[in-house]
Amino acid sequence: MGVFKYEAEYTSVVAPARLFKAFVLDADNLIPKIAPQAVKSAEILEGDGGVGTIKKITFGEGSTYSYVKHRIDAIDSENFVYSYSVIEGAPDSIEKICYETKLVASGSGTVIKSTSEYHVKGDVEIKEEHVKAGKEKASHLFKVIEAYLLEHHDAYN
Protein backbone atom coordinates (compact mmCIF):
# COMPACT_ATOMS: atom_id res chain seq x y z
CA MET A 1 0.00 0.00 0.00
CA GLY A 2 1.34 3.41 -0.97
CA VAL A 3 0.50 6.84 0.36
CA PHE A 4 0.37 9.90 -1.87
CA LYS A 5 0.22 13.27 -0.16
CA TYR A 6 -0.95 16.51 -1.77
CA GLU A 7 -1.16 20.00 -0.35
CA ALA A 8 -3.05 23.08 -1.48
CA GLU A 9 -3.53 26.62 -0.22
CA TYR A 10 -6.41 28.99 -0.82
CA THR A 11 -7.05 32.47 0.50
CA SER A 12 -10.22 34.09 1.72
CA VAL A 13 -11.14 37.59 2.85
CA VAL A 14 -13.36 36.04 5.56
CA ALA A 15 -11.93 35.69 9.10
CA PRO A 16 -11.03 32.11 10.15
CA ALA A 17 -13.53 31.81 13.03
CA ARG A 18 -16.47 32.70 10.81
CA LEU A 19 -15.26 30.53 7.94
CA PHE A 20 -14.71 27.56 10.30
CA LYS A 21 -18.25 27.86 11.66
CA ALA A 22 -19.71 27.82 8.14
CA PHE A 23 -17.34 25.42 6.37
CA VAL A 24 -16.86 22.90 9.18
CA LEU A 25 -19.31 23.21 12.05
CA ASP A 26 -22.44 23.86 9.95
CA ALA A 27 -21.33 22.42 6.61
CA ASP A 28 -23.96 19.66 6.68
CA ASN A 29 -26.69 22.31 6.59
CA LEU A 30 -25.05 25.12 4.65
CA ILE A 31 -23.41 23.36 1.70
CA PRO A 32 -26.51 21.47 0.45
CA LYS A 33 -28.41 24.76 0.71
CA ILE A 34 -25.94 26.92 -1.24
CA ALA A 35 -24.26 24.30 -3.46
CA PRO A 36 -26.80 21.49 -4.08
CA GLN A 37 -25.09 20.64 -7.36
CA ALA A 38 -22.02 19.64 -5.29
CA VAL A 39 -23.63 18.15 -2.17
CA LYS A 40 -27.23 17.00 -2.17
CA SER A 41 -27.32 16.00 1.51
CA ALA A 42 -25.25 15.12 4.56
CA GLU A 43 -26.45 12.83 7.32
CA ILE A 44 -24.95 11.48 10.51
CA LEU A 45 -25.03 7.68 10.55
CA GLU A 46 -23.21 7.19 13.87
CA GLY A 47 -22.10 9.55 16.61
CA ASP A 48 -22.96 13.03 17.81
CA GLY A 49 -21.11 15.15 15.26
CA GLY A 50 -17.81 15.04 17.13
CA VAL A 51 -14.68 12.95 16.69
CA GLY A 52 -15.52 9.40 15.57
CA THR A 53 -18.79 10.42 13.92
CA ILE A 54 -19.58 8.66 10.64
CA LYS A 55 -21.35 10.77 7.99
CA LYS A 56 -22.81 9.96 4.61
CA ILE A 57 -22.37 12.73 2.05
CA THR A 58 -24.59 12.35 -1.02
CA PHE A 59 -23.32 14.26 -4.04
CA GLY A 60 -25.36 16.23 -6.54
CA GLU A 61 -26.40 14.96 -9.95
CA GLY A 62 -23.57 14.57 -12.44
CA SER A 63 -20.93 13.86 -9.80
CA THR A 64 -18.44 11.07 -10.46
CA TYR A 65 -19.50 9.27 -7.27
CA SER A 66 -22.96 9.14 -5.75
CA TYR A 67 -21.84 9.29 -2.12
CA VAL A 68 -19.00 8.85 0.36
CA LYS A 69 -18.93 7.94 4.01
CA HIS A 70 -16.43 9.71 6.15
CA ARG A 71 -15.26 9.57 9.73
CA ILE A 72 -14.40 12.73 11.64
CA ASP A 73 -10.86 12.32 13.00
CA ALA A 74 -10.35 15.73 14.67
CA ILE A 75 -12.16 19.01 15.25
CA ASP A 76 -10.18 21.80 16.90
CA SER A 77 -12.42 24.87 17.08
CA GLU A 78 -9.77 26.96 18.86
CA ASN A 79 -7.07 26.44 16.22
CA PHE A 80 -9.49 25.99 13.30
CA VAL A 81 -8.32 22.51 12.29
CA TYR A 82 -10.60 19.80 10.90
CA SER A 83 -9.65 16.34 9.69
CA TYR A 84 -11.64 13.42 8.39
CA SER A 85 -11.15 10.19 6.45
CA VAL A 86 -13.20 8.87 3.55
CA ILE A 87 -13.92 5.28 4.55
CA GLU A 88 -16.43 4.24 1.87
CA GLY A 89 -17.35 5.39 -1.62
CA ALA A 90 -13.85 6.02 -2.98
CA PRO A 91 -12.61 4.07 -6.02
CA ASP A 92 -11.76 0.41 -5.35
CA SER A 93 -8.04 1.10 -5.80
CA ILE A 94 -8.05 3.39 -2.75
CA GLU A 95 -8.02 2.07 0.82
CA LYS A 96 -8.93 5.47 2.31
CA ILE A 97 -8.39 9.19 1.84
CA CYS A 98 -7.43 11.42 4.79
CA TYR A 99 -8.07 15.16 4.64
CA GLU A 100 -6.94 17.92 6.97
CA THR A 101 -7.96 21.55 6.67
CA LYS A 102 -6.33 24.32 8.69
CA LEU A 103 -7.60 27.89 8.66
CA VAL A 104 -4.85 30.36 9.49
CA ALA A 105 -5.45 34.05 10.15
CA SER A 106 -3.86 36.35 7.60
CA GLY A 107 -4.60 40.04 8.12
CA SER A 108 -8.40 40.25 8.31
CA GLY A 109 -8.80 37.11 6.19
CA THR A 110 -7.71 33.48 6.09
CA VAL A 111 -5.20 31.19 4.46
CA ILE A 112 -6.83 27.78 4.02
CA LYS A 113 -4.26 24.99 4.10
CA SER A 114 -5.50 21.66 2.85
CA THR A 115 -3.68 18.32 2.96
CA SER A 116 -4.92 15.15 1.26
CA GLU A 117 -3.41 11.70 1.79
CA TYR A 118 -4.48 8.93 -0.58
CA HIS A 119 -3.81 5.45 0.83
CA VAL A 120 -3.84 3.24 -2.27
CA LYS A 121 -3.99 -0.52 -2.63
CA GLY A 122 -0.98 -2.22 -4.20
CA ASP A 123 1.14 -0.16 -6.57
CA VAL A 124 -1.67 2.04 -7.87
CA GLU A 125 -0.65 5.62 -8.66
CA ILE A 126 -2.87 8.67 -8.38
CA LYS A 127 -3.08 10.59 -11.65
CA GLU A 128 -2.23 14.27 -11.58
CA GLU A 129 -5.44 15.22 -13.43
CA HIS A 130 -7.54 13.63 -10.64
CA VAL A 131 -5.65 15.63 -8.03
CA LYS A 132 -6.04 18.82 -10.06
CA ALA A 133 -9.78 18.21 -10.50
CA GLY A 134 -10.18 17.65 -6.74
CA LYS A 135 -8.29 20.85 -5.94
CA GLU A 136 -10.45 22.81 -8.37
CA LYS A 137 -13.66 21.47 -6.79
CA ALA A 138 -12.40 22.32 -3.29
CA SER A 139 -11.38 25.82 -4.39
CA HIS A 140 -14.79 26.38 -5.98
CA LEU A 141 -16.59 25.21 -2.82
CA PHE A 142 -14.49 27.56 -0.65
CA LYS A 143 -15.39 30.44 -2.99
CA VAL A 144 -19.12 29.58 -2.88
CA ILE A 145 -19.04 29.60 0.93
CA GLU A 146 -17.02 32.81 0.96
CA ALA A 147 -19.51 34.50 -1.40
CA TYR A 148 -22.40 33.40 0.85
CA LEU A 149 -20.68 34.83 3.93
CA LEU A 150 -19.89 38.12 2.17
CA GLU A 151 -23.51 38.40 1.07
CA HIS A 152 -24.91 37.48 4.50
CA HIS A 153 -22.91 39.64 6.91
CA ASP A 154 -24.74 38.45 10.01
CA ALA A 155 -24.34 34.72 9.31
CA TYR A 156 -21.92 32.71 11.46
CA ASN A 157 -20.67 35.56 13.63
N, C-alpha and C positions, 0 to 999 in steps of 0.2 A: 504494500500500500504506500503510495506517495502522497505528499502534501504540497500543494501549490498555494503560495501566499501572494495576495495582491493588495495594494494600498491605493487609496484615492483621497483627494482633498477637495472640498467644495467650500465656498464662502457664502455667507448670508449677512444681510444687514440687520437681521433680527437677533436680539440678545439670546444667549444660550439657555437661560432659565425658561424663557417663554417658548423657545423652539423645542426644548426637551419635553415640556408639558404637552405640546401639540403632537410632535413627531413620535414620542415614545409613550408617555403616560396615557394619552387619549387617542392614540393612533387607530385603535380598533373601531372607534366611532367616527373620527374625523376623516380618515382616508377614504373609506367607502362613500362618504357623503360628498367629498370634493373631487375624488378621482375614481369614480365607479368603473371606468374603463380599465383601470389598473387593478383595483381590489374591489371585488363584489361584496365580500363580507369577511368578518373575522369573528371566530367564536372560541371561547375557552372550553376545552374538552376535559381537562383535569387541572386542579389547583385553584388558587385565589387571585391570580394575576401577578404574583410575585415569582421569585426564583423557583424553578422547577415546574412552573406552569406549562402545560402543553396546549398550543393553539392550532386551530385549523384556519388557514388563510385561503379563501377561494378567490381566484383571479377572475378578472373581467373577460368578456368574450374576445376571442382572437388571441388570447395569451398562449404561449407555447405549452404551458402546463395548466391543468385545471385547478390544482390546489397544492399546497404544501402543509406539512405539520411542522411546527417548530417548538423547541423547548427554550424557555427563558433561562439563561445561564447566570446573568448578573444584571442588576439595576442599581445604579449609584446616583441617586437624585442630587446629592451634594456636589459631586464632581462631573455630573452629566455624562455618564458612561452607561452604555446598554450593550449587552451581548446576548446572542441567541444562536442556536444550532438548528439547521433544517434536518429533521430526522426521518421525514417521509415525503415523497413526491418529487425528489430530485431524479435525474436520469439514473438508470441502473448501474452505470459505471462509477457512480459516486457513492461512497459510504455515507458521508455527511458533509455539510458545509457549515462552517462557523463564521459568524459575523460579529464584529465589534464596532460600535460607533461612539466616538468621543466628540463632545461639543466643547470647544475651547474659546474663551472670550478673546476678542480681538477688536480693540476700540469699543465701539457701541454695538458691534456685530459679533459674528461667530465664524470660526473655522471648524468645519465638520471633517473629522478624520475618520475614514472608514477602512477597516481591514477585513478581508475575506480570506478564509482558508478552506480550500477544497481538498478533502480527504478522498482520494480516488482508489478504486480497486485495481489491483495488479499494476501494470505499467502504462495505464491510460494517461494521456496528456490532455490538458485543458487547452483548447484552441483560443488564440488571442482574440479572434472576432467575437467569441462568446463572452469573454471578459469585458471587451469594449462595449458590447451591447448591454451587459449588466450595469456597467458604470453609467452609461447614458440613461438607462431607466431610473437608476438611483438619483442621478443629478436632476432629471426631470421631476421626480417626485418631491425632492427637496424644494425645487423652485415653485411647484404647485402649492406646497404648504406655506412657503414664504409669502407667496402672493396672497393667499388666504389671510395670513396674519397681518399683512400690510393693509389689506382692505378692511379687516375687522379689528380695529385698534384695541377694543376692550376684551377680545378673546384671549384666554390663557395668560392673564396677568397675575 
